[in-house]
């Protein structure tokens, strides 16, 4: 019996949570299925080189490569073409909002099973009012577990349609490198303390939080500070205070080398919490309050039960003061000991098993009434999305350069990352695709972009 194909699609969220969850699920699927990851997140460039999973990058609406109307159609056509090319039986989507283009694939492919992997712990944003409609358009909803689930009183906590699983994480104690091995991989001194800093940069308030956090590390003797993004503002000015040895690294998956660190400073996203805590890394969480993810609630849970330290994200002085506590070896030891009590993060394997069962039991059934309901819901949801984005527009990621569209199957991380960072339009195709698939993709691109294809 040949392996079924399962497509794992993700949006481009504030952090890497959507993509990391899809990656963890794909790793668990590799032995029994052919997982393919499609994502609008730039981090997808790391996946094929390091994990050997086929993937495609899809430009998000925020890149402004085409109008909103064209993008919805483009996304649908891209996914349908990939389903036809790979004979995929299941399409799962991990994101806060199932895009109209994702939902439309179910109407185009009636035998497809459409699954929404929907994280809990939502803030009470306007998106909560669409939860019922969004859910009705899916064949199934799966909710990855969250350590802080008992503090979840948000919109999704009151719903009961989801299949629940354990927390999902790329950290695996058996596969993680030892402290010495991890430091050798990262080219760190074996004997000096090291701290990992995973905070964003960009807007003024975010930059100020980065500087405040780094100031809390001043005075830690012989410290090596490792950041995952160059700590500079939009003008190229350094955000690093004097007296620190800071270096930027690029390593994927970072979960594999977490034993290298004596401490961490991180946003309280799903990914950071469910990797750093199982790795027993003493962490200060500085929440990012943007998006749907209720990071402040997750941070409070971590702090209240002693699994991490929580800094007040709205108080720069408190951020510095809280980070300074990491310099105390007794505090670090207490947090690490407490983290050993956490449950297993086996959700990736659990969700992989559920998706595999969907793929092999052909659970999707044609239902004329539900199909009509799905189409009507899709129509109203799309209109609601347009209204929502009118009042809360996307942050413009990058406006395209009017060059000819480039087609590529590259699986090289550096090449794909450079293309994603550039302003040039390009079309990424899974490796080993057929000539018919290439022709179909050229046709889709021509419809979306017009001339230049």
N, C-alpha and C positions, 0 to 999 in steps of 0.2 A: 504494500500500500504506500503510495507516494505521500510525502508530507504536505499538509495543507498550508496555504499561505495566509498570513494574518498581517494586516497593515495597521501600524500603530501611528496615529497622527497626533500632533501636538500643536498648540498655539505658541505664540511668542509672548510669554508672561514677563512679569517684572524680574523674576529670577530664573533659575534653571530647573525648578521643581517639576514642571510638566515633562520636559525632555528626559530628566534623570529617571523619573518613574517609568516612562516608556522604555528607556534603556534597560532598567532592571528587569522589566517584564520580558523584553526581547531576549535577554541573556538566558532566562529560564525557559524560553520557548525553543531555543536553538536546537536542542536534541530531538524534538518531536515535530517541529514545524519550521516553516520558512518565514521568519519575521522580517518585515520591512518597516523602517521608520521614516516617516515624512514629517517635516517640521518647518516652522517659520522662525525658529530660534537659531541664532548664529552658532551656538554650541554644537549643532549637528555636524559641523565640520570635523569634529574629533572622533566621531563614532566609527566610520568605516576603517580608518587606519589602525585604530587601537583594539577594536572589538570584532572586526570582521563581519559586521552586520550591514547589509545593503541599505542605502538610504537615499532620500531625495530632499533637497532644500526647496521650499516653496516660498516665494516672496510674499510677505504679509501685506495687508492693505496699507499699513503705515509707511510703506516705502514709496507710495504714490507712483508706482510704475504704470498704473492704469486707473480709470475711474472706478468708483465703488460698484456700479452696475456690472461693469466688465469683470471686476475682480471676483464677484460672487459666481459668475458663470465660469470664469477661468479656474477657480478652485474646484468647482464641481467637475469640469471637464478633465482637469489634471487627475483627480482621484478616480474618476470612471475609467480613464485611459489606463491607469496603473492597475486597476482591478481587472480590466480585460487582458492586459499583458501578462499578469501573474496568476490569473484565475483565483484571486483572493476570495475567501469565503466570509471573512470577518473584517470589519473596519472599526477600530476603536478610536475614540477621540478624547484626549486629555486636555481640558481647557475650561475656563470659566463659562464661556459662551459657545455652544455648538453653532458654528457659522452656517448661514443658509446654504452655502456651497457644500458643506459636509452633509447636512440633512438631505439635500437634493440627491445625493448618491443613492439613497435608499429607493427613491422613486424610479431612478434610472436602472437600478439593479435589484429587482424585487426579491431575489433569493439571497441577497446580502444580509448578514446580521450586523446591525449598527449598534454600537455600544458607546456609552458615555462614561469615561472614567472621571468621576467628579469628586474632587477633594472636598472635605468638610471644612469647618472652621471659617465660615464666610463672615465678612463684615456685612452690616445691614445697608448695602448700597441699593440703588434702583434696580440692579439686575435681579434682585430677589423676587421681584414681581413677575418675572418671566419663567421662574423655575417650573411651574406646573405645565406651561406650554412646552418648554424645552424637553421636559421629561416625557411628555406624551408622544414626542416625535422619535423616541428611541426604542429599540427592541429590548434593551437592558441598560441599567445603570449600576456601576460598581463604585463603591466608596473605599478608597485606601484608608487604612487606619491611621490614627494620629495619637502620639503619646499623650497629648493634651485633650483628648476627646471628652473627658469628663467636664471640662470647662467650656465645651462648645454649646452655646445657647443661640447660635445664629440661625439663619433661614433654613439651612439643610438639615439641622438637627431635629426639626419638627416633621420631616418627611420620612416615609418608611418604605419606599419602593426600591431602595438600593440594596444590592448584594454587598455585604461588608467583608473586608479582608483585614489582615494585620497591616501594620505600617510597612511602607515600601522604602528600601534603602539599597544603595550600591555598596555600602560597607558590609564586608563579610570577614569575620575574624579569622577564618581559616585561610582566606586568600590574601589578607592584608600583609604587607611587608613588615618585618621587624623594625624596631627603631633604627638600628644601624643600617639595615638595607634601605629603608626609606630615605634616610639622610644621604646615603651615597647616591641614590637616584636623583635627589634634588640638589646635589652638590653643596650640602650643608656641613659645617664643622661638626664632628661627632661628639665633641665635648662641651660645646657652648649651648645654652638654652635657646629655644626657638619658639616663636609665636606666629601663628597663621592669622592673617587679617583678610576677611572676606566682606568688605563693605563697598558699596557702589560709589561712583563719582559722577559728577555732571552738574546738577543744579547747585546753587550756592549753599542751601541748607545741608545737602548731602555731603558736599565738600567739607563743610564746617564740622560735621560729625566725624568724618574721617580724621581730620586734624586733631580734634578733641580726643579721639580714641588713641591715636598714636602718642599724644602727650602723656597719656597715662602709663606708657611703657618707659618713659625716660627715667633713668636711674637703675634699671634692671641690668645688672653687671653682665657684660659680654653678650648681650642679647642679640640674636639674629631675628629680624622681622621679615616675614615672607608675605607678600601680597599677591593676589591673583589678577590684579589689574593695576597698571601704572598709576601711582597716586599723584595725578596732575589734574589741574582744572582745564577748562575748555581752551584757555589761552596758552596752555603748556607750562604753567607755573606749578612748582612742586608744592604738595600739600603736607610734606614731611617736615616736622620741626627738627631743629639742629640737635645732634647728639645721638641719632639712631642709625643703625646699619640696616637699611631696607633694600630688599631685592625682589623683583617681580619674577614669578615663575609661570610656566605653562606646563601642566601635567594633567592627563586624563586617563582614567578616572582618579580624581584627587582622593577618593575614599581609600584607595589602595595604600597611600603613603601618610595617612593621618597619624600613625604612631610616631612620626618624626617630631611631633610638636608637644611642647610642654603646656601650651595654652592656645586659645583662639579668641578672636573677636569677630562676630558674625551677625548678619541680619537674622531675624528669627523666622526665616522661610522654612517650608516643609523640608527641603533638601538638607539645609544646614543642620537643623535639629536632629533629623533622623540619620545623619552620618556622624556628626561630632559626638553626640551623646553615647551611641553604642560603641564608639571607639574610645570612650572614657577620656576625652580631651576636655579639660576644664575650660569653660567658655563663658565669655561675657556676650550677651545678646543685646544688640541695638536694633530695635525693630524698624522696619520700613512700613509706613502706614499707607502707602499707595496700593492700588489694586483691590481685589476682593478678599485676599488672604488676611485673616485677623491675626497678624503677627503679635500684637500687644497681648492678646489673650494667651497665645501660646507661650510667650515670654513669661507672663505671670505664673503660669502653671509650672514652668521649668524652675523658676525662682522659689515659688512657694514650697515646693517639695525638695528643694536642695540639689536639683540636677544641674543647675547653672546659675550664673549671676545675671540679673536684669538691670540694664541702665535705662534711665528715663530718656527716651529718644528726643524729648522736647527740651532737655536741659543739658547744654554742653558741659557745664561744670560737673554735673552728676555723671556724665559719660566718662570724663577723665578720672573722677574719683573712684568710680566702680572698676574701671580697667586697672587702676593701681592695685586693687586687691589681688589681682592675678599674680603679683610679685611675691605674695605670701605663700610659701610652700605648704603650710598647713591647710590653707584654704583650698589650694589646688588638690591636695591629697584627699580632702574630705569630699570634694565634688566628684573626683574620679571613683572613689569608693562607692558613693551613692549611685553613680551611673551603672554600676555593675548589677543593680537590681532591676533594670529595665527589661521589658519583655523582648522576645525575638522579633526582628524585622523581616518576617518571612512573607510579606505581602506580595512581593514580586512573583514568587513561585505560585502563590495561591491564585493570583489574578491570571497568570499564564495558564494554569490548569482550567480555569473557568472559560477563557477565550478558546482554548483548544477544544473543550467540550462543545462550545458553540460551533466551531469550525467542522467538527467531525459528526455532529448530530443534526446539522442543517436545521437549526431551530427557527430560522426565519420563515414565517408563513405568510402567504398573501392574504390580506384582509382588506377588502374593498372599502369598508367603512373607515378602518384605521388609516388606510392610504389617503382617503379623502380628508380625514381629520388632520393628517400630517401635512398635506398640501396647504390647507387653510391655515393651520398653525404656523407653517413656514412663511406664508404670505404676511400674516399679522406680526410675526416676530421680526421679520425683515424690516417692516415699516417702523416697528418700535425701536429697532436698532438704529435706524437712520435718524429718528428723532433724538434718541439718547446721544448719538455722536454729534448731533447738531449743538447740543448744550455742553457736551463733554467730548470735544474732538480728540482724535488720536494725537499723541506726540509724534511729530514728523521725524522718522528715523533717518531718511535720506531721500532726496529727490533725484530721480534718475538722470543720467547724462544721455543725450539723444544719440547714442551710438547704435550700431547694428547689434542685434541680439546674438549672444554667444551661446552655443550648445556644448555641454561638456558632461562626460561620465566620470570625471576625476574622483578618485577615492583618497587622494593625498590631502592630508589635513591642512597643510600650509597653503596649498593651491586653492582649496575650497574656501578657507577662511579669508584669503585675500580677495576672492571674488565677492564674497558676502559683504566685506567691508567697503568694497569699491562702489562707485555710483553707477557702474555700467550694468545694463540689463543682461541677465544670463539665464539660461534654462539648464537645470541640473537633471540628469537622467540616471536611473539606476544602472549599474554596470551590467553588461551582458544583455542589454535589451535587444529586441528584434528590429529589423529594418522597418517593419510596419509600425512599431511603436515610435520610432524616430519620426517617421512621416506624420503620424497622428499628432505628435507633440509639436511639430513644425506648424501644422494646421491650427492647433490650439493657440500657439504663440502669435500667429498671424492675425487671428481673430481678436486677440487681446491687445496687441501692440500696433497693429496696422502695418505700415511700411517699415522696412528695416530688418525684416526677418528673412 
